[in-house]
Amino acid sequence: MAGKEYVKSAIDEHIASRIQLRRMMLGLSQKDLGEKCGVSCQQIQKYESAANRISAVRLFQVSRALETPVSFFFMGLPGNLPDETKATKSHRVCSPDENDPMGKTETLRLINMYWKLPNDKQRTIIMDILSALSQGDKVSVTEEQTDNGNFLN
């Protein structure tokens, strides 16, 4: 007996993109996430592309594997979505904007590297450098900031 054909909705696509975003924020591969959830990397790929709808149980497992509350996957959804019609089914809840830095892989890499720095002192130095660069200032790191010339410790 064949079930109803799955037609992805804007909500399915939104949740899929949030799963991918969180996975990338943590620097995990689809294979890594699949292993944590007990599914194949192909299944994770289908969840992230909204080719397969993710069940509540699996979403809970994914949230635990990605160390985030289930509510994370729903953030950004409007509070009251109207019933879908044929005219609205292809619309995304939030269209990716190519100028939005939060949608870029480069941004996620930068965030990951920043939080992998071993201490607050190094993060402060990086923020000072980025702040100066964004304002067009010349960047100089003092010996006091680098702990006697050793920036990495």
BELZI-V124374 format. One line per field, one symbol per residue. ss: DSSP state (~ for helix, > for strand, _ for the rest). phi: phi as a letter, one per 40 degrees, with the letter a starting at -180 (. if undefined). burial: b if it has 9 or more other C-alpha atoms within 8 Angstrom, else e. A space follows every 50 residues. Layout:
# BELZI-V124374
ss=???
phi=???
burial=???
This chain:
# BELZI-V124374
ss=_________~~~~~~~~~~~~~~~~____~~~~~~~~___~~~~~~~~__ _____~~~~~~~~~~____~~~~~__________________________ ~~~_~~~~~~~~~~~~___~~~~~~~~~~~~~~~________________ ___
phi=.cccccbcbccdcccdccccdcccccgccccdcdccbgbcccccdccccg cbccccccccccccccfacdddcbcgcccbccdcbdcbdccccbccbccc cccccdcccccccdccccaccccccccccccccccgcccabcccccfggb ccb
burial=eeeeeeebebbbbbbbbbbbebbbbeebebbbbbbebebbbebbbbbbbb ebbeeeebbbbbbbbbeeebeebbeeeeeeeeeeeeeebeeebeeeeeee eebeeebbbebbeeeebeeeebbebeeebeebbeeeeeeeeeeebbbeee eee
